[in-house]
Amino acid sequence: MENAILVGFDGSANGNAAVAWAVAEAQVRGLEVEVLSVLQVPALAYGAPGFIPPTMDKFQQEMQPVLDKALGADPPPVPVRLNVAEGQPAAVLVERAAEPDIAIVVVGTRGHGVIAGIMLGSTSHALAHSCPKPLVIVPHGWGGTS
C-alpha cells in the first residue's frame, strides 16, 4: 500500500525545497515523508592513505540536523523520517522507489544549465529516465506550495 512520499535529500537549498514540497503534498494526500540521503564515496577515496570509510550511523547523525534545519522550527504536519544509504544516488532512489509503499518520488534540481548537467551528471535527470513511480522535480528557486 502506497503510504509515503520518497524525497532524495542532499542538504542543498534545492534539496530543502524538495523536502518542503513533499511535506506539503503529503499533508494533502495523508501520507508520510521518507527522506533518503545517499552517501556516495568515490572509488578513488578507498585507495587514499589513511582513508576511513564513513559509517552509516555517522552519516545518519550528520544528516539529521541538516534535515531538521530544512524542516524549520515548527514540527512538520506529517511524519517525516530520515533514512540513509550508500551508493550511486539515482540507483539507490530507483531501488527504494520500486517498493510498494512509495507513492511519489521527489527531488530538487541542482540548478545547472543544460551543458553542465550533461557534463556533471544529474540525479534528477537519471531519475527522469528510470524512476518506477511518478517523479516530481522541484525547480531551482521554488518557494511556493504544492
Rosetta constraint file for C-alpha pairs under 8 A:
AtomPair CA 1 CA 100 HARMONIC 5.93 0.50
AtomPair CA 1 CA 101 HARMONIC 5.16 0.50
AtomPair CA 2 CA 100 HARMONIC 5.91 0.50
AtomPair CA 2 CA 101 HARMONIC 3.99 0.50
AtomPair CA 2 CA 102 HARMONIC 5.12 0.50
AtomPair CA 2 CA 103 HARMONIC 4.99 0.50
AtomPair CA 3 CA 31 HARMONIC 5.15 0.50
AtomPair CA 3 CA 32 HARMONIC 6.23 0.50
AtomPair CA 3 CA 101 HARMONIC 5.35 0.50
AtomPair CA 3 CA 102 HARMONIC 6.26 0.50
AtomPair CA 3 CA 103 HARMONIC 6.50 0.50
AtomPair CA 4 CA 26 HARMONIC 7.62 0.50
AtomPair CA 4 CA 31 HARMONIC 5.22 0.50
AtomPair CA 4 CA 32 HARMONIC 4.58 0.50
AtomPair CA 4 CA 33 HARMONIC 5.33 0.50
AtomPair CA 4 CA 34 HARMONIC 6.38 0.50
AtomPair CA 4 CA 101 HARMONIC 6.10 0.50
AtomPair CA 4 CA 102 HARMONIC 5.01 0.50
AtomPair CA 4 CA 103 HARMONIC 5.83 0.50
AtomPair CA 4 CA 104 HARMONIC 7.39 0.50
AtomPair CA 5 CA 22 HARMONIC 6.58 0.50
AtomPair CA 5 CA 26 HARMONIC 6.76 0.50
AtomPair CA 5 CA 31 HARMONIC 6.86 0.50
AtomPair CA 5 CA 32 HARMONIC 6.27 0.50
AtomPair CA 5 CA 33 HARMONIC 4.86 0.50
AtomPair CA 5 CA 34 HARMONIC 6.04 0.50
AtomPair CA 5 CA 102 HARMONIC 5.85 0.50
AtomPair CA 5 CA 103 HARMONIC 5.67 0.50
AtomPair CA 5 CA 104 HARMONIC 5.00 0.50
AtomPair CA 5 CA 105 HARMONIC 5.96 0.50
AtomPair CA 5 CA 106 HARMONIC 7.28 0.50
AtomPair CA 6 CA 22 HARMONIC 7.98 0.50
AtomPair CA 6 CA 33 HARMONIC 6.11 0.50
AtomPair CA 6 CA 34 HARMONIC 4.89 0.50
AtomPair CA 6 CA 35 HARMONIC 5.96 0.50
AtomPair CA 6 CA 36 HARMONIC 7.01 0.50
AtomPair CA 6 CA 97 HARMONIC 7.12 0.50
AtomPair CA 6 CA 102 HARMONIC 6.39 0.50
AtomPair CA 6 CA 103 HARMONIC 7.67 0.50
AtomPair CA 6 CA 104 HARMONIC 6.19 0.50
AtomPair CA 6 CA 105 HARMONIC 4.75 0.50
AtomPair CA 6 CA 106 HARMONIC 6.12 0.50
AtomPair CA 7 CA 18 HARMONIC 6.80 0.50
AtomPair CA 7 CA 19 HARMONIC 6.44 0.50
AtomPair CA 7 CA 22 HARMONIC 7.02 0.50
AtomPair CA 7 CA 33 HARMONIC 7.25 0.50
AtomPair CA 7 CA 34 HARMONIC 6.15 0.50
AtomPair CA 7 CA 35 HARMONIC 4.73 0.50
AtomPair CA 7 CA 36 HARMONIC 5.93 0.50
AtomPair CA 7 CA 105 HARMONIC 5.84 0.50
AtomPair CA 7 CA 106 HARMONIC 4.70 0.50
AtomPair CA 7 CA 107 HARMONIC 5.79 0.50
AtomPair CA 8 CA 15 HARMONIC 7.20 0.50
AtomPair CA 8 CA 18 HARMONIC 7.85 0.50
AtomPair CA 8 CA 35 HARMONIC 6.16 0.50
AtomPair CA 8 CA 36 HARMONIC 5.14 0.50
AtomPair CA 8 CA 37 HARMONIC 6.07 0.50
AtomPair CA 8 CA 38 HARMONIC 7.86 0.50
AtomPair CA 8 CA 93 HARMONIC 6.97 0.50
AtomPair CA 8 CA 105 HARMONIC 7.69 0.50
AtomPair CA 8 CA 106 HARMONIC 6.40 0.50
AtomPair CA 8 CA 107 HARMONIC 5.15 0.50
AtomPair CA 8 CA 108 HARMONIC 7.78 0.50
AtomPair CA 9 CA 15 HARMONIC 5.02 0.50
AtomPair CA 9 CA 16 HARMONIC 7.44 0.50
AtomPair CA 9 CA 18 HARMONIC 7.65 0.50
AtomPair CA 9 CA 19 HARMONIC 7.47 0.50
AtomPair CA 9 CA 35 HARMONIC 6.29 0.50
AtomPair CA 9 CA 36 HARMONIC 5.86 0.50
AtomPair CA 9 CA 37 HARMONIC 5.02 0.50
AtomPair CA 9 CA 38 HARMONIC 7.72 0.50
AtomPair CA 9 CA 107 HARMONIC 7.08 0.50
AtomPair CA 10 CA 15 HARMONIC 5.78 0.50
AtomPair CA 10 CA 37 HARMONIC 5.88 0.50
AtomPair CA 10 CA 38 HARMONIC 7.45 0.50
AtomPair CA 11 CA 15 HARMONIC 5.62 0.50
AtomPair CA 11 CA 16 HARMONIC 6.50 0.50
AtomPair CA 11 CA 63 HARMONIC 7.62 0.50
AtomPair CA 11 CA 66 HARMONIC 6.06 0.50
AtomPair CA 11 CA 67 HARMONIC 6.95 0.50
AtomPair CA 11 CA 70 HARMONIC 7.78 0.50
AtomPair CA 12 CA 16 HARMONIC 6.20 0.50
AtomPair CA 13 CA 17 HARMONIC 6.33 0.50
AtomPair CA 14 CA 18 HARMONIC 6.33 0.50
AtomPair CA 14 CA 107 HARMONIC 7.99 0.50
AtomPair CA 14 CA 108 HARMONIC 4.76 0.50
AtomPair CA 14 CA 109 HARMONIC 5.93 0.50
AtomPair CA 14 CA 110 HARMONIC 6.22 0.50
AtomPair CA 14 CA 111 HARMONIC 7.93 0.50
AtomPair CA 14 CA 138 HARMONIC 7.49 0.50
AtomPair CA 14 CA 139 HARMONIC 7.60 0.50
AtomPair CA 14 CA 140 HARMONIC 6.06 0.50
AtomPair CA 14 CA 141 HARMONIC 7.30 0.50
AtomPair CA 15 CA 19 HARMONIC 6.33 0.50
AtomPair CA 15 CA 107 HARMONIC 6.62 0.50
AtomPair CA 15 CA 108 HARMONIC 5.16 0.50
AtomPair CA 15 CA 109 HARMONIC 7.81 0.50
AtomPair CA 16 CA 20 HARMONIC 6.25 0.50
AtomPair CA 16 CA 67 HARMONIC 7.91 0.50
AtomPair CA 16 CA 70 HARMONIC 5.27 0.50
AtomPair CA 16 CA 71 HARMONIC 7.79 0.50
AtomPair CA 16 CA 108 HARMONIC 7.90 0.50
AtomPair CA 17 CA 21 HARMONIC 6.15 0.50
AtomPair CA 17 CA 108 HARMONIC 6.63 0.50
AtomPair CA 17 CA 138 HARMONIC 6.81 0.50
AtomPair CA 17 CA 141 HARMONIC 7.81 0.50
AtomPair CA 17 CA 142 HARMONIC 6.41 0.50
AtomPair CA 17 CA 143 HARMONIC 6.85 0.50
AtomPair CA 18 CA 22 HARMONIC 6.09 0.50
AtomPair CA 18 CA 106 HARMONIC 6.09 0.50
AtomPair CA 18 CA 107 HARMONIC 5.37 0.50
AtomPair CA 18 CA 108 HARMONIC 5.09 0.50
AtomPair CA 18 CA 137 HARMONIC 7.66 0.50
AtomPair CA 18 CA 138 HARMONIC 5.69 0.50
AtomPair CA 19 CA 23 HARMONIC 6.10 0.50
AtomPair CA 19 CA 35 HARMONIC 7.58 0.50
AtomPair CA 19 CA 70 HARMONIC 7.37 0.50
AtomPair CA 19 CA 71 HARMONIC 7.46 0.50
AtomPair CA 19 CA 106 HARMONIC 7.87 0.50
AtomPair CA 20 CA 24 HARMONIC 6.27 0.50
AtomPair CA 20 CA 70 HARMONIC 7.81 0.50
AtomPair CA 20 CA 71 HARMONIC 7.12 0.50
AtomPair CA 21 CA 25 HARMONIC 6.13 0.50
AtomPair CA 21 CA 138 HARMONIC 7.49 0.50
AtomPair CA 21 CA 145 HARMONIC 6.54 0.50
AtomPair CA 21 CA 146 HARMONIC 5.84 0.50
AtomPair CA 22 CA 26 HARMONIC 5.86 0.50
AtomPair CA 22 CA 33 HARMONIC 6.78 0.50
AtomPair CA 22 CA 106 HARMONIC 6.70 0.50
AtomPair CA 23 CA 27 HARMONIC 6.19 0.50
AtomPair CA 23 CA 32 HARMONIC 7.98 0.50
AtomPair CA 23 CA 33 HARMONIC 6.51 0.50
AtomPair CA 23 CA 76 HARMONIC 7.27 0.50
AtomPair CA 23 CA 77 HARMONIC 7.53 0.50
AtomPair CA 23 CA 78 HARMONIC 6.80 0.50
AtomPair CA 23 CA 80 HARMONIC 7.93 0.50
AtomPair CA 24 CA 28 HARMONIC 6.59 0.50
AtomPair CA 24 CA 145 HARMONIC 6.70 0.50
AtomPair CA 24 CA 146 HARMONIC 6.13 0.50
AtomPair CA 25 CA 29 HARMONIC 6.22 0.50
AtomPair CA 25 CA 146 HARMONIC 5.90 0.50
AtomPair CA 26 CA 30 HARMONIC 5.59 0.50
AtomPair CA 26 CA 31 HARMONIC 4.61 0.50
AtomPair CA 26 CA 32 HARMONIC 5.97 0.50
AtomPair CA 26 CA 33 HARMONIC 6.67 0.50
AtomPair CA 26 CA 78 HARMONIC 6.89 0.50
AtomPair CA 27 CA 31 HARMONIC 6.47 0.50
AtomPair CA 27 CA 77 HARMONIC 6.61 0.50
AtomPair CA 27 CA 78 HARMONIC 6.05 0.50
AtomPair CA 30 CA 78 HARMONIC 7.86 0.50
AtomPair CA 31 CA 78 HARMONIC 7.25 0.50
AtomPair CA 32 CA 78 HARMONIC 5.88 0.50
AtomPair CA 32 CA 79 HARMONIC 5.15 0.50
AtomPair CA 32 CA 80 HARMONIC 6.17 0.50
AtomPair CA 33 CA 78 HARMONIC 7.27 0.50
AtomPair CA 33 CA 79 HARMONIC 6.23 0.50
AtomPair CA 33 CA 80 HARMONIC 4.71 0.50
AtomPair CA 33 CA 81 HARMONIC 6.48 0.50
AtomPair CA 34 CA 80 HARMONIC 5.88 0.50
AtomPair CA 34 CA 81 HARMONIC 5.13 0.50
AtomPair CA 34 CA 82 HARMONIC 6.07 0.50
AtomPair CA 34 CA 83 HARMONIC 7.10 0.50
AtomPair CA 35 CA 80 HARMONIC 7.10 0.50
AtomPair CA 35 CA 81 HARMONIC 6.00 0.50
AtomPair CA 35 CA 82 HARMONIC 4.77 0.50
AtomPair CA 35 CA 83 HARMONIC 6.10 0.50
AtomPair CA 36 CA 82 HARMONIC 5.98 0.50
AtomPair CA 36 CA 83 HARMONIC 4.90 0.50
AtomPair CA 36 CA 84 HARMONIC 5.52 0.50
AtomPair CA 36 CA 85 HARMONIC 7.43 0.50
AtomPair CA 36 CA 93 HARMONIC 7.71 0.50
AtomPair CA 37 CA 63 HARMONIC 7.60 0.50
AtomPair CA 37 CA 82 HARMONIC 7.52 0.50
AtomPair CA 37 CA 83 HARMONIC 6.44 0.50
AtomPair CA 37 CA 84 HARMONIC 4.85 0.50
AtomPair CA 37 CA 85 HARMONIC 6.53 0.50
AtomPair CA 38 CA 84 HARMONIC 5.68 0.50
AtomPair CA 38 CA 85 HARMONIC 4.88 0.50
AtomPair CA 38 CA 86 HARMONIC 5.32 0.50
AtomPair CA 38 CA 87 HARMONIC 6.49 0.50
AtomPair CA 38 CA 88 HARMONIC 7.35 0.50
AtomPair CA 38 CA 89 HARMONIC 5.48 0.50
AtomPair CA 38 CA 92 HARMONIC 7.38 0.50
AtomPair CA 39 CA 59 HARMONIC 7.60 0.50
AtomPair CA 39 CA 84 HARMONIC 7.42 0.50
AtomPair CA 39 CA 85 HARMONIC 6.15 0.50
AtomPair CA 39 CA 86 HARMONIC 4.60 0.50
AtomPair CA 39 CA 87 HARMONIC 6.21 0.50
AtomPair CA 39 CA 88 HARMONIC 7.81 0.50
AtomPair CA 39 CA 89 HARMONIC 7.54 0.50
AtomPair CA 40 CA 86 HARMONIC 5.82 0.50
AtomPair CA 40 CA 87 HARMONIC 5.13 0.50
AtomPair CA 40 CA 88 HARMONIC 5.79 0.50
AtomPair CA 40 CA 89 HARMONIC 7.02 0.50
AtomPair CA 41 CA 45 HARMONIC 6.79 0.50
AtomPair CA 41 CA 86 HARMONIC 7.83 0.50
AtomPair CA 41 CA 87 HARMONIC 7.53 0.50
AtomPair CA 42 CA 46 HARMONIC 7.61 0.50
AtomPair CA 43 CA 47 HARMONIC 7.65 0.50
AtomPair CA 44 CA 48 HARMONIC 6.88 0.50
AtomPair CA 45 CA 51 HARMONIC 6.73 0.50
AtomPair CA 46 CA 51 HARMONIC 6.24 0.50
AtomPair CA 46 CA 52 HARMONIC 7.82 0.50
AtomPair CA 46 CA 53 HARMONIC 7.34 0.50
AtomPair CA 47 CA 51 HARMONIC 7.38 0.50
AtomPair CA 54 CA 58 HARMONIC 6.61 0.50
AtomPair CA 54 CA 59 HARMONIC 6.82 0.50
AtomPair CA 55 CA 59 HARMONIC 6.25 0.50
AtomPair CA 56 CA 60 HARMONIC 5.99 0.50
AtomPair CA 56 CA 84 HARMONIC 6.74 0.50
AtomPair CA 56 CA 85 HARMONIC 6.91 0.50
AtomPair CA 56 CA 86 HARMONIC 7.65 0.50
AtomPair CA 57 CA 61 HARMONIC 6.22 0.50
AtomPair CA 58 CA 62 HARMONIC 6.21 0.50
AtomPair CA 59 CA 63 HARMONIC 6.09 0.50
AtomPair CA 59 CA 84 HARMONIC 7.29 0.50
AtomPair CA 60 CA 64 HARMONIC 6.03 0.50
AtomPair CA 60 CA 82 HARMONIC 7.73 0.50
AtomPair CA 60 CA 83 HARMONIC 7.27 0.50
AtomPair CA 60 CA 84 HARMONIC 6.11 0.50
AtomPair CA 61 CA 65 HARMONIC 7.51 0.50
AtomPair CA 62 CA 66 HARMONIC 7.19 0.50
AtomPair CA 63 CA 67 HARMONIC 6.19 0.50
AtomPair CA 64 CA 68 HARMONIC 6.06 0.50
AtomPair CA 64 CA 82 HARMONIC 6.99 0.50
AtomPair CA 65 CA 69 HARMONIC 6.08 0.50
AtomPair CA 66 CA 70 HARMONIC 6.36 0.50
AtomPair CA 67 CA 71 HARMONIC 6.20 0.50
AtomPair CA 67 CA 82 HARMONIC 7.85 0.50
AtomPair CA 68 CA 72 HARMONIC 6.43 0.50
AtomPair CA 69 CA 73 HARMONIC 7.45 0.50
AtomPair CA 71 CA 75 HARMONIC 7.57 0.50
AtomPair CA 71 CA 76 HARMONIC 6.76 0.50
AtomPair CA 76 CA 80 HARMONIC 7.33 0.50
AtomPair CA 85 CA 92 HARMONIC 7.48 0.50
AtomPair CA 86 CA 92 HARMONIC 7.82 0.50
AtomPair CA 87 CA 91 HARMONIC 7.48 0.50
AtomPair CA 87 CA 92 HARMONIC 6.38 0.50
AtomPair CA 88 CA 92 HARMONIC 6.15 0.50
AtomPair CA 89 CA 93 HARMONIC 6.09 0.50
AtomPair CA 89 CA 123 HARMONIC 6.57 0.50
AtomPair CA 90 CA 94 HARMONIC 6.08 0.50
AtomPair CA 90 CA 123 HARMONIC 5.14 0.50
AtomPair CA 90 CA 124 HARMONIC 7.61 0.50
AtomPair CA 90 CA 126 HARMONIC 6.24 0.50
AtomPair CA 90 CA 127 HARMONIC 6.05 0.50
AtomPair CA 91 CA 95 HARMONIC 6.19 0.50
AtomPair CA 92 CA 96 HARMONIC 6.25 0.50
AtomPair CA 93 CA 97 HARMONIC 5.88 0.50
AtomPair CA 94 CA 98 HARMONIC 6.28 0.50
AtomPair CA 94 CA 127 HARMONIC 7.09 0.50
AtomPair CA 94 CA 130 HARMONIC 6.94 0.50
AtomPair CA 94 CA 131 HARMONIC 5.39 0.50
AtomPair CA 94 CA 132 HARMONIC 6.76 0.50
AtomPair CA 95 CA 99 HARMONIC 7.39 0.50
AtomPair CA 96 CA 102 HARMONIC 7.90 0.50
AtomPair CA 97 CA 102 HARMONIC 5.76 0.50
AtomPair CA 97 CA 104 HARMONIC 7.82 0.50
AtomPair CA 97 CA 105 HARMONIC 6.82 0.50
AtomPair CA 97 CA 131 HARMONIC 7.10 0.50
AtomPair CA 97 CA 132 HARMONIC 6.47 0.50
AtomPair CA 97 CA 133 HARMONIC 6.46 0.50
AtomPair CA 98 CA 102 HARMONIC 7.33 0.50
AtomPair CA 98 CA 132 HARMONIC 5.84 0.50
AtomPair CA 98 CA 133 HARMONIC 7.17 0.50
AtomPair CA 102 CA 133 HARMONIC 7.74 0.50
AtomPair CA 103 CA 133 HARMONIC 6.71 0.50
AtomPair CA 103 CA 134 HARMONIC 7.39 0.50
AtomPair CA 104 CA 133 HARMONIC 5.82 0.50
AtomPair CA 104 CA 134 HARMONIC 5.17 0.50
AtomPair CA 104 CA 135 HARMONIC 6.00 0.50
AtomPair CA 104 CA 136 HARMONIC 7.46 0.50
AtomPair CA 105 CA 131 HARMONIC 7.97 0.50
AtomPair CA 105 CA 133 HARMONIC 6.61 0.50
AtomPair CA 105 CA 134 HARMONIC 6.29 0.50
AtomPair CA 105 CA 135 HARMONIC 4.85 0.50
AtomPair CA 105 CA 136 HARMONIC 6.21 0.50
AtomPair CA 106 CA 135 HARMONIC 5.87 0.50
AtomPair CA 106 CA 136 HARMONIC 4.74 0.50
AtomPair CA 106 CA 137 HARMONIC 5.92 0.50
AtomPair CA 106 CA 138 HARMONIC 7.23 0.50
AtomPair CA 107 CA 124 HARMONIC 6.41 0.50
AtomPair CA 107 CA 135 HARMONIC 7.91 0.50
AtomPair CA 107 CA 136 HARMONIC 6.48 0.50
AtomPair CA 107 CA 137 HARMONIC 5.11 0.50
AtomPair CA 107 CA 138 HARMONIC 6.19 0.50
AtomPair CA 108 CA 124 HARMONIC 7.12 0.50
AtomPair CA 108 CA 137 HARMONIC 5.37 0.50
AtomPair CA 108 CA 138 HARMONIC 4.65 0.50
AtomPair CA 108 CA 139 HARMONIC 6.24 0.50
AtomPair CA 108 CA 140 HARMONIC 7.09 0.50
AtomPair CA 109 CA 124 HARMONIC 6.33 0.50
AtomPair CA 109 CA 137 HARMONIC 6.39 0.50
AtomPair CA 109 CA 138 HARMONIC 6.27 0.50
AtomPair CA 109 CA 139 HARMONIC 5.63 0.50
AtomPair CA 109 CA 140 HARMONIC 5.76 0.50
AtomPair CA 110 CA 122 HARMONIC 7.75 0.50
AtomPair CA 110 CA 140 HARMONIC 6.84 0.50
AtomPair CA 111 CA 139 HARMONIC 7.81 0.50
AtomPair CA 111 CA 140 HARMONIC 5.44 0.50
AtomPair CA 112 CA 116 HARMONIC 5.55 0.50
AtomPair CA 112 CA 117 HARMONIC 5.45 0.50
AtomPair CA 113 CA 117 HARMONIC 5.94 0.50
AtomPair CA 114 CA 118 HARMONIC 6.27 0.50
AtomPair CA 115 CA 119 HARMONIC 6.20 0.50
AtomPair CA 116 CA 120 HARMONIC 5.75 0.50
AtomPair CA 116 CA 121 HARMONIC 7.86 0.50
AtomPair CA 117 CA 121 HARMONIC 5.33 0.50
AtomPair CA 117 CA 122 HARMONIC 5.90 0.50
AtomPair CA 118 CA 122 HARMONIC 7.45 0.50
AtomPair CA 121 CA 125 HARMONIC 7.64 0.50
AtomPair CA 122 CA 126 HARMONIC 6.19 0.50
AtomPair CA 123 CA 127 HARMONIC 6.09 0.50
AtomPair CA 124 CA 128 HARMONIC 6.15 0.50
AtomPair CA 124 CA 137 HARMONIC 6.69 0.50
AtomPair CA 125 CA 129 HARMONIC 6.89 0.50
AtomPair CA 126 CA 130 HARMONIC 6.43 0.50
AtomPair CA 127 CA 131 HARMONIC 4.89 0.50
AtomPair CA 127 CA 135 HARMONIC 7.65 0.50
AtomPair CA 128 CA 135 HARMONIC 7.06 0.50
AtomPair CA 131 CA 135 HARMONIC 6.89 0.50
AtomPair CA 138 CA 142 HARMONIC 6.65 0.50
